[in-house]
Amino acid sequence: MAVPFFIGARSGLERMARLKVREQLRAVWKQASGLAGALTQGWEMDSKVSVEAATAELAKRRTLALPSILTPYRGVGTDAGILKPTQANLRKFAETPVVRRAINVIKDRIVAMDWQVRVRRGVGEVASARAKLAALRRTLEEPNSTDSFSTLLEQVIEDALTGGYGAIEMEATDDPVQPAQLWPVDGATIRVNARWDGTAESARYSQAAVGATADQVVELRDDQLIYLRMNPRSFTPFGLGPLEVAFETVNQFLSAHRFAGKLAANSVVQYALWLNEATPSQHERMIRWWQDEIEGTGRVPLISTEQKPEVLRFAQGTDADLRLAWQQFLIRMVANAFGLPPLLLGLEGDINRATAAELADEAFRGAIEPLAKLIAEHITRDLFAKCIGWREFEFVFNDLNARDEETELAIQVQLLAAGVLTVNEVRAMRGLGPMDAQGRVQLAAEERG
């Protein structure tokens, strides 16, 4: 009688599962049908409706945001967010030597870059431009009471390279000298609202720590958070960090490294001594003599037997047992995931002066420059335009145009000689103030007074 009961219970569970899937599909279909109905009504509006209302109706988005997300994430509702997983394992792997070297190569180079705040190209005269530029620079140099621009940027880049997320909270102030303040945020605790309607008043992000209740969730608008996504994709609101790509490779490298460490420390003996036709007493005497007289003394053992003892090796007894070639291959895969040449992670084989310079330039153009431009775009768009409201200014890294200072200087001298650029334009490219007709640096009115 137990078997029919079990079969009935199993069939009941299967029916419940099918019903749940049907409910989910029905909800998606209702959403799509409602959207199609709204569009149909928009096309069949009465002639009395104003042109402005028709334009506002047509300006709404018609496609579904993230349509492939159904079952992998829970709580995809109107105000629900999607939590990014595996941040604990990612940050644990980020503390290993190879990954730490890859992160530091990118992070330290970006933090050490010279930067400036300038007026956007194509913008005419800006009222109080010098005072606003000074205020924006102070905002970045002193983002809050504890961080500097370097420490703030290091934390953001660390999260971006680890999990594909980098978050900065920004709050506007009424101080004209420092119009905003910035704080680094743990990007793993940020949830993205997949149903965000694009308005400035609704919450686009929320912060919720592990185990947080509903009243502990912090809602954040689009003008309150800078959220960096590396490798953005259309089917997920989250980015894809280099360490996520190299996650499995790093795991295999750690396993191979531990095995090689144990083998190199001789924790497992890879050979044995075979005495042919030896009695048990002779065997015991041989062990005691070897342990008491030979082992650890450095003496040359002398053995006189009828048959020569034979050494049985369980491995080759060379560096091939350490799987060094396999470890080097895994390091190359980690370097590929971060967009770096293996040279920068310690693999220096087949490298000369010419190829080293080319590889260093490849690392700058392929790994450092894209992330630096992404950070500059977010600061310009999110901080300057959305939070503060000064859209006529932009943030740029000066080192992105030419990595070599001598090359950049030679190009600027040639452009000056050809009359393509003026002295003030070159000074602006280097973050310097303009000069007057007499060759003196122009000062602002408050500086002259």
Sequence and secondary structure as in RCSB ss.txt:
>XXXX:A:sequence
MAVPFFIGARSGLERMARLKVREQLRAVWKQASGLAGALTQGWEMDSKVSVEAATAELAKRRTLALPSILTPYRG
VGTDAGILKPTQANLRKFAETPVVRRAINVIKDRIVAMDWQVRVRRGVGEVASARAKLAALRRTLEEPNSTDSFS
TLLEQVIEDALTGGYGAIEMEATDDPVQPAQLWPVDGATIRVNARWDGTAESARYSQAAVGATADQVVELRDDQL
IYLRMNPRSFTPFGLGPLEVAFETVNQFLSAHRFAGKLAANSVVQYALWLNEATPSQHERMIRWWQDEIEGTGRV
PLISTEQKPEVLRFAQGTDADLRLAWQQFLIRMVANAFGLPPLLLGLEGDINRATAAELADEAFRGAIEPLAKLI
AEHITRDLFAKCIGWREFEFVFNDLNARDEETELAIQVQLLAAGVLTVNEVRAMRGLGPMDAQGRVQLAAEERG
>XXXX:A:secstr
 HHHHHHHHHHHHHHHHHHHHHHHHHHHHHHHHHHHHHHHHHHT  TTS HHHHHHHHTS  S SSTT SSSSS 
 SSS EE    HHHHHHHTTSHHHHHHHHHHHHHHHTS EEEEE TT    TTHHHHHHHHHHHHHS SSS  HH
HHHHHHHHHHHHHSEEEEEEEE S SSS EEEEEE GGGEEEETT  S SSSEEEEE  TT  GGG EEEEGGGE
EEEESS BTTBSS   HHHHTHHHHHHHHHHHHHHHHHHTTSS  EEEE TT  HHHHHHHHHHIIIIITTT   
     SS  EEEESS  SGGGGTHHHHHHHHHHHHHHHT  GGGGT  TT  HHHHHHHHHHHIIIIIHHHHHHH
HHHIIIIIIIIII  TTEEEEEGGGS SSHHHHHHHHHHHHHTTSS HHHHHHHTT   B TTS B   HHHH 
